[in-house]
Amino acid sequence: MKIMSVNSGSSSIKFQLFIMPEEKVISRGQVEKIGFEDAIFTLRYNGEVYRKVLPIMDHAVGVKLIIDGLIEKQVVSNMDEIRGVGHRIVQGGEFFKKSELIDEAVLNKIIDLADMAPLHNLAHATAVKAFQKIMPKVPHVAVFDTTFHQTMKEDAYMYATPYEWYTDYGIRKYGAHGTSHKYVSQEANKLLNRTDTKVIVCHIGNGASISAVKDGLCVDTSMGFTPLDGIPMGTRTGAIDPAILNFMENKLNIGTDEMYEILNKKSGYLGVSQLTSDARDLEQAIDEGHRLAKLAFDLQAKRIADYIGSYYVYMGGLDALCFTAGIGENSPRIRELILDRLEVLGVKYDKQLNDQNKLDISTKDSKVKLFVIKTDEEVMIARDTLSFIK
């Protein structure tokens, strides 16, 4: 049967269409710049690419373009062939412990949780409504980034703030990238051929997070109440001394909203390097001797190594360390910078295998297996959606 996985933003819709349970991708595409006259619709199918620039003023128009395009290009004969739609939702709070069939109550709760993910949840809800309007007869499933991390214990997810902040306002660590961490840790267990494992997953993309997974369950993760916490990223600071915020607001004469914008969109690789948030461009700048570009990479690598060390202690050892996402999968340099800091843990990598982005980059005498695993968040969404189809 055919199932669609959807990842929506405030001005975009990305999708993949699967044949399930074979997990075969038969089409993928995206609608970009929704709300603009020069929006872009891209559809990939049968090795071909169809691309059109046109006005797309809202998500409903974008969804109709996707469905009509799939029918026109004969990927499906009609809309009824698509038996379910899975939607990525960033924030599920403590309310959602697993993926859920979307009804009015679930959708309203996703919207209620938007103040914890203002850049994401409202956009997700808008897209869900658009898909439900165009495809009212099929099940729509919410697959949350946060549910994989709901197995953390209190000592991992609580902050040392007044306890009523947690009970009254839900202030705690929720994490993100859960579908990626779940997929990669499961793939690592397959490679290890066991399930009683201690695995660390480094999801390093423009957004980046680390997770500790013991016996298949997440026990800690680097992102916190929001995706701003943890390690430095493309444009995000990661964790910093909170006193800096008040200090710099006074120095720059700015408010909290502007400070939030700086922490989220003007920091990380971009802020430190003063050049770019793109890791590929930074690597070129490093090769050309740009000191701050190198510093941006070094800062991130050091912080990632710090998390790996702490998770090693927390789990009482480590069987496999995994790198995934755009940078983790494709940058031998960042992996090398991290792994060189972990020799004390018995970590040894083969430089040639690392340079070639091979699946297993560890040496035979390494005490920890080192894997480079291509993540697949979309297939995790499709799997969860399949479970709701009768």
matplotlib code that plots the C-alpha trace (Angstrom):
import matplotlib.pyplot as plt

x = [0.0, 1.1, 1.8, 3.0, 5.4, 5.2, 7.5, 6.0, 7.3, 5.7, 6.4, 7.2, 6.0, 8.4, 7.1, 8.0, 5.6, 6.3, 5.1, 4.7, 5.7, 8.4, 9.6, 10.2, 10.2, 8.4, 8.2, 9.5, 9.2, 8.6, 6.7, 8.8, 8.2, 4.5, 2.8, 4.9, 4.3, 7.4, 6.8, 8.5, 6.9, 9.3, 8.3, 10.8, 9.5, 10.8, 14.2, 12.7, 12.3, 9.4, 9.8, 7.4, 7.5, 4.1, 2.1, 1.2, -0.6, -1.3, -0.6, -4.0, -2.9, 0.5, -1.2, -3.4, -0.4, 1.3, -1.7, -2.5, 1.1, 1.3, -1.9, -0.8, 2.6, 0.9, 2.7, -0.8, -4.0, -6.1, -6.0, -7.6, -4.4, -2.7, -3.9, -2.4, -0.4, 2.2, 3.1, 6.3, 5.5, 8.4, 6.9, 4.7, 5.5, 4.7, 1.2, 2.2, 4.2, 3.7, 2.5, -1.2, -4.1, -4.9, -8.4, -9.7, -8.5, -5.0, -4.7, -5.8, -3.2, -0.5, -1.5, -1.6, 2.1, 3.2, 4.6, 7.3, 8.1, 6.8, 8.8, 7.4, 4.1, 1.8, 3.2, 2.7, -0.9, -1.5, -0.3, -2.3, -5.5, -4.6, -4.0, -7.2, -9.2, -7.9, -7.7, -10.5, -11.0, -7.5, -5.9, -3.6, -0.9, 1.2, 4.7, 6.5, 10.2, 10.0, 8.4, 11.6, 13.1, 10.2, 12.0, 14.6, 14.6, 14.1, 17.8, 18.3, 15.2, 14.7, 16.3, 17.4, 14.8, 11.9, 10.0, 6.7, 8.1, 7.9, 4.5, 2.8, 4.5, 6.2, 9.7, 12.0, 14.1, 12.2, 14.8, 14.3, 15.3, 13.7, 12.8, 16.4, 17.9, 15.5, 16.2, 20.0, 20.2, 18.1, 20.4, 23.4, 21.8, 21.3, 25.0, 26.0, 23.6, 22.2, 19.8, 21.5, 23.6, 25.0, 24.8, 25.5, 24.0, 25.4, 22.9, 24.9, 23.2, 22.3, 20.5, 22.4, 21.8, 23.4, 21.5, 22.4, 20.5, 20.7, 19.0, 17.1, 15.7, 16.8, 18.3, 19.6, 19.8, 21.5, 18.6, 16.4, 13.2, 13.7, 16.1, 18.3, 20.0, 23.0, 25.9, 26.6, 24.9, 24.6, 23.0, 22.2, 24.4, 23.7, 24.0, 25.5, 25.7, 22.1, 23.5, 25.0, 21.5, 20.7, 24.2, 24.1, 20.6, 21.7, 24.9, 23.1, 19.9, 17.7, 14.8, 14.3, 12.7, 15.7, 18.1, 16.1, 16.6, 20.3, 20.7, 18.7, 19.6, 22.9, 25.1, 26.7, 28.9, 27.6, 28.2, 31.7, 33.0, 31.5, 31.2, 28.4, 26.3, 27.1, 29.6, 30.8, 31.7, 33.4, 35.5, 36.7, 37.5, 39.4, 41.5, 42.2, 43.5, 40.5, 41.0, 37.4, 36.1, 38.4, 37.3, 33.6, 34.4, 36.6, 34.0, 31.4, 33.7, 34.9, 31.3, 30.2, 33.1, 32.1, 28.6, 30.0, 32.2, 29.4, 27.0, 29.8, 29.9, 26.1, 25.5, 28.6, 30.3, 29.8, 29.3, 28.8, 29.2, 27.1, 27.3, 24.4, 22.6, 24.0, 27.3, 27.7, 27.3, 29.4, 32.2, 35.2, 36.8, 34.2, 34.2, 38.0, 38.0, 35.5, 37.2, 40.7, 39.3, 38.0, 41.2, 41.0, 37.8, 39.6, 38.1, 40.2, 39.3, 40.7, 41.5, 41.1, 37.7, 36.7, 37.8, 35.6, 32.5, 32.3, 29.7, 32.2, 35.2, 36.6, 39.8, 39.8, 41.3, 38.9, 37.0, 34.0, 32.4, 32.2, 29.4, 28.4, 24.7, 22.4, 19.4, 15.8, 13.3, 10.7, 10.6, 10.1, 7.1, 5.8, 6.3, 4.3, 1.6, 1.3, 0.5, -2.7, -4.1, -6.6]
y = [0.0, 3.6, 5.9, 9.5, 11.0, 14.7, 17.3, 20.8, 24.2, 27.7, 28.1, 24.6, 21.0, 18.2, 14.6, 11.1, 8.5, 4.9, 1.5, -0.2, -2.4, -2.8, 0.7, 1.5, 5.2, 5.8, 9.6, 12.5, 16.3, 19.6, 22.8, 25.9, 29.6, 29.1, 32.5, 33.9, 34.5, 32.6, 29.5, 26.3, 22.8, 20.0, 16.3, 13.4, 10.2, 7.3, 8.9, 12.1, 15.6, 17.9, 21.5, 24.4, 28.0, 29.5, 31.4, 29.2, 31.3, 28.8, 25.2, 23.9, 25.0, 23.3, 20.0, 20.0, 20.5, 17.5, 15.2, 16.4, 16.1, 12.5, 11.6, 13.5, 11.8, 8.5, 7.8, 7.0, 6.5, 8.4, 10.0, 7.0, 4.9, 6.8, 5.0, 7.2, 10.3, 10.7, 14.1, 15.1, 17.1, 18.7, 19.1, 16.7, 17.8, 15.2, 14.8, 12.6, 9.4, 7.8, 8.6, 9.4, 9.3, 13.0, 14.0, 17.4, 17.0, 15.9, 18.8, 21.3, 19.9, 20.2, 23.9, 24.3, 23.1, 25.6, 28.0, 25.4, 25.2, 28.4, 27.9, 24.5, 23.3, 26.0, 25.3, 21.6, 22.2, 24.4, 21.6, 18.9, 20.9, 21.4, 17.6, 16.7, 19.0, 17.5, 13.9, 13.6, 9.8, 8.6, 8.4, 11.2, 10.3, 12.7, 11.4, 13.5, 14.3, 14.2, 10.8, 8.7, 10.8, 10.2, 7.2, 9.5, 9.5, 12.6, 13.1, 13.4, 15.5, 17.9, 21.3, 22.7, 25.4, 25.9, 22.6, 24.4, 25.5, 21.9, 21.1, 24.4, 25.1, 21.9, 23.2, 20.1, 18.6, 17.2, 16.7, 16.7, 14.7, 11.7, 9.8, 10.1, 8.9, 6.0, 4.9, 5.2, 3.4, 0.6, 0.3, 0.2, -2.6, -4.6, -4.1, -5.2, -8.1, -7.5, -5.3, -5.1, -2.2, 1.2, 3.5, 7.2, 8.8, 12.1, 13.8, 16.6, 18.8, 22.4, 21.5, 19.0, 16.8, 13.9, 11.0, 8.2, 5.0, 2.0, -1.3, 0.6, 3.3, 6.9, 7.7, 11.2, 13.8, 17.1, 19.3, 20.6, 22.4, 23.7, 22.7, 25.7, 23.7, 21.4, 21.7, 24.7, 24.3, 26.0, 29.2, 28.2, 28.8, 25.5, 25.8, 29.0, 30.7, 32.1, 35.2, 36.2, 37.0, 39.7, 41.1, 41.4, 42.6, 45.6, 46.1, 46.0, 47.7, 44.9, 43.0, 39.2, 38.7, 40.1, 38.2, 35.0, 35.7, 36.2, 32.9, 30.9, 32.5, 34.5, 32.2, 28.8, 28.3, 31.6, 33.7, 32.3, 32.2, 35.5, 33.8, 31.2, 28.6, 26.1, 23.4, 22.8, 26.5, 26.5, 23.5, 25.4, 28.4, 26.2, 24.9, 28.5, 29.2, 31.1, 31.0, 31.7, 29.0, 26.5, 27.8, 27.2, 23.5, 23.1, 24.5, 22.1, 19.1, 19.8, 20.1, 16.9, 15.1, 16.5, 15.0, 11.7, 11.5, 12.3, 9.7, 7.1, 7.6, 7.8, 4.5, 2.8, 2.2, 2.3, -0.3, 2.0, 5.6, 6.7, 9.7, 10.8, 13.6, 15.9, 16.8, 13.7, 11.5, 13.6, 15.4, 13.3, 16.4, 16.9, 13.2, 13.3, 16.4, 14.6, 11.2, 12.5, 13.8, 10.3, 8.2, 7.9, 5.9, 3.4, 4.9, 4.2, 5.0, 4.1, 7.4, 6.0, 4.5, 7.8, 9.8, 7.5, 7.9, 4.1, 2.5, 1.1, 3.4, 1.8, -0.1, -3.8, -3.0, -0.1, -0.7, 1.1, 0.5, 3.6, 3.8, 6.3, 5.7, 7.5, 8.5, 8.0, 10.0, 9.6, 5.8, 6.0, 8.2, 5.8, 2.8, 4.5, 5.5, 2.0, 0.8, 2.8, 1.5, -1.3]
z = [0.0, -0.5, 2.5, 2.4, 4.9, 5.3, 6.9, 6.8, 7.7, 7.7, 4.0, 2.8, 2.4, 1.9, 1.2, 0.3, -1.0, 0.0, -0.9, 2.5, 4.1, 1.5, 2.4, -1.3, -2.1, -5.4, -5.3, -3.4, -3.7, -2.1, -2.2, -1.3, -0.7, 0.0, 0.2, -2.7, -6.3, -7.3, -5.2, -6.4, -6.8, -7.4, -8.0, -8.4, -9.8, -12.0, -12.2, -13.6, -12.0, -12.7, -11.5, -11.8, -10.5, -9.8, -7.2, -4.2, -1.7, 1.0, 2.2, 0.7, -2.8, -2.2, -1.1, -4.1, -6.4, -4.8, -5.2, -8.7, -9.7, -8.5, -10.5, -13.6, -13.6, -13.0, -9.8, -8.5, -10.5, -8.1, -4.6, -2.9, -3.6, -0.8, 2.3, 5.0, 5.7, 8.4, 9.7, 11.4, 14.5, 16.4, 19.9, 21.7, 25.2, 28.0, 26.6, 23.7, 24.6, 21.1, 17.6, 17.5, 15.0, 14.4, 15.4, 16.5, 20.1, 19.0, 16.5, 19.2, 21.6, 18.9, 18.6, 22.4, 22.6, 19.9, 22.5, 23.2, 19.4, 17.9, 14.7, 14.1, 15.6, 14.2, 10.7, 11.2, 12.2, 9.2, 6.9, 8.7, 8.2, 4.5, 4.0, 5.9, 3.7, 0.5, 1.8, 4.4, 4.1, 5.0, 8.5, 9.3, 11.9, 14.1, 14.6, 17.2, 17.4, 21.2, 21.9, 21.6, 24.4, 26.8, 28.3, 30.0, 33.8, 36.0, 36.6, 32.8, 31.8, 34.8, 35.2, 38.6, 38.5, 40.9, 40.8, 40.1, 36.8, 35.8, 37.4, 36.3, 32.9, 31.7, 32.0, 31.3, 28.6, 25.7, 23.0, 19.3, 16.1, 17.9, 14.7, 13.5, 16.8, 17.0, 13.4, 13.7, 17.1, 15.7, 12.7, 15.0, 17.0, 13.8, 12.9, 16.4, 16.2, 19.7, 21.6, 25.0, 23.8, 24.8, 21.7, 21.2, 18.1, 16.8, 14.6, 13.0, 10.5, 10.5, 13.6, 15.7, 18.7, 20.6, 22.3, 24.6, 23.9, 26.3, 25.3, 22.6, 24.9, 25.0, 28.4, 27.7, 24.8, 24.3, 23.1, 25.9, 26.4, 22.9, 20.0, 21.1, 23.9, 23.6, 21.1, 18.8, 15.4, 12.0, 13.5, 17.1, 20.1, 21.9, 25.7, 27.1, 30.5, 30.9, 32.6, 29.3, 28.0, 30.5, 30.3, 26.5, 26.3, 28.4, 26.4, 23.1, 24.3, 22.9, 24.2, 24.8, 21.3, 19.5, 21.8, 21.0, 17.3, 17.7, 19.7, 17.1, 13.8, 14.1, 16.3, 15.9, 12.8, 11.4, 14.5, 15.3, 11.8, 10.7, 7.3, 6.8, 8.5, 5.7, 6.8, 3.2, 2.8, 6.2, 5.3, 2.2, 4.3, 6.8, 3.8, 2.9, 6.4, 7.9, 11.7, 12.8, 10.4, 12.1, 15.5, 14.7, 13.9, 16.9, 19.3, 18.0, 18.0, 21.6, 22.8, 21.1, 22.6, 26.0, 25.6, 24.4, 27.5, 29.9, 28.2, 28.4, 32.1, 32.5, 30.6, 32.1, 28.8, 25.1, 22.3, 19.3, 18.4, 15.3, 13.1, 11.0, 9.2, 6.6, 8.3, 10.3, 7.2, 4.8, 6.7, 7.5, 9.0, 11.8, 12.6, 12.9, 15.1, 17.4, 17.4, 18.0, 21.4, 22.4, 22.3, 26.1, 25.7, 23.5, 20.3, 17.2, 13.7, 10.3, 8.5, 5.0, 5.8, 7.5, 4.4, 2.2, 4.5, 4.9, 7.1, 9.7, 10.2, 13.3, 13.4, 14.4, 17.8, 18.7, 21.9, 20.4, 17.0, 14.9, 12.3, 9.7, 9.2, 6.7, 8.7, 7.4, 9.4, 6.6, 6.8, 10.5, 9.9, 7.3, 9.7, 12.5, 10.0, 8.7, 12.2, 12.2, 9.0, 9.3]

ax = plt.figure().add_subplot(projection="3d")
ax.plot(x, y, z, "-o")
ax.set_aspect("equal")
plt.show()
